[in-house]
């Protein structure tokens, strides 16, 4: 009988890869901002507060819908082993 520890179970959780991808993207963006001489904390705070303001929330939701649609247009063919060159 094999005993699986909590860290081993946590690594196998399905949310590890998407959350890890977002964290890596945020870190890469922070490194690029630091290289450009900007403060990444202020930049990310401005992105979040600017996108969630009541005056720009409708634009945020509409852009989010297009991004999700393009993600599906790429993900579905890739899942079937095909390649889609017309994503946009």
C-alpha positions in Angstrom: 0.0 0.0 0.0 1.5 3.3 -1.0 0.9 6.4 1.1 0.7 9.7 -0.8 1.6 12.7 1.2 -0.3 16.0 1.1 2.4 17.8 -1.1 2.3 14.9 -3.6 -1.5 15.2 -3.8 -1.3 18.9 -4.2 1.1 18.7 -7.1 -1.4 16.4 -8.9 -4.3 18.8 -8.5 -5.7 19.9 -11.9 -5.4 23.6 -10.9 -1.6 23.5 -10.5 -0.7 24.0 -14.2 -3.1 27.0 -14.9 -2.2 28.7 -11.6 1.4 28.1 -12.2 1.2 29.5 -15.7 -0.4 32.7 -14.4 2.2 33.1 -11.7 5.1 32.6 -14.2 3.5 35.1 -16.6 3.2 37.7 -13.8 6.8 37.1 -12.8 8.0 37.5 -16.3 6.0 40.7 -16.7 7.5 42.0 -13.5 11.0 41.3 -14.6 10.4 43.1 -17.9 8.9 46.1 -16.0 11.9 46.2 -13.6 14.2 46.1 -16.6 12.4 49.1 -18.1 12.7 50.9 -14.8 9.0 50.7 -13.7 7.5 49.5 -10.5 5.6 46.2 -11.2 3.4 46.5 -8.1 2.1 49.9 -9.1 1.6 48.8 -12.7 -0.4 45.7 -11.8 -2.4 47.7 -9.3 -3.2 50.2 -12.1 -4.3 47.4 -14.5 -6.6 45.9 -11.9 -8.2 49.1 -10.6 -8.5 50.5 -14.1 -10.2 47.5 -15.5 -12.7 47.2 -12.7 -13.8 50.8 -12.5 -17.6 51.3 -13.1 -16.9 53.4 -16.2 -14.8 50.8 -17.9 -16.4 47.6 -16.7 -18.4 47.1 -19.9 -15.3 47.4 -22.0 -13.5 44.9 -19.8 -16.2 42.4 -20.1 -16.5 42.8 -23.9 -12.8 42.4 -24.4 -12.8 39.4 -22.1 -15.4 37.8 -24.2 -13.3 38.1 -27.4 -10.2 36.8 -25.7 -12.1 33.8 -24.4 -13.6 33.1 -27.8 -10.1 33.3 -29.5 -8.8 31.0 -26.8 -11.5 28.4 -27.6 -10.8 28.9 -31.3 -7.3 27.8 -30.7 -7.9 25.2 -27.9 -10.5 23.1 -29.6 -8.5 22.3 -32.7 -5.4 21.7 -30.7 -7.2 19.3 -28.4 -8.2 17.3 -31.5 -4.6 17.3 -32.8 -5.2 19.9 -35.5 -3.7 23.3 -36.0 -5.8 26.4 -36.7 -4.1 29.3 -38.5 -7.2 31.5 -38.5 -7.4 32.4 -34.8 -8.1 36.1 -35.3 
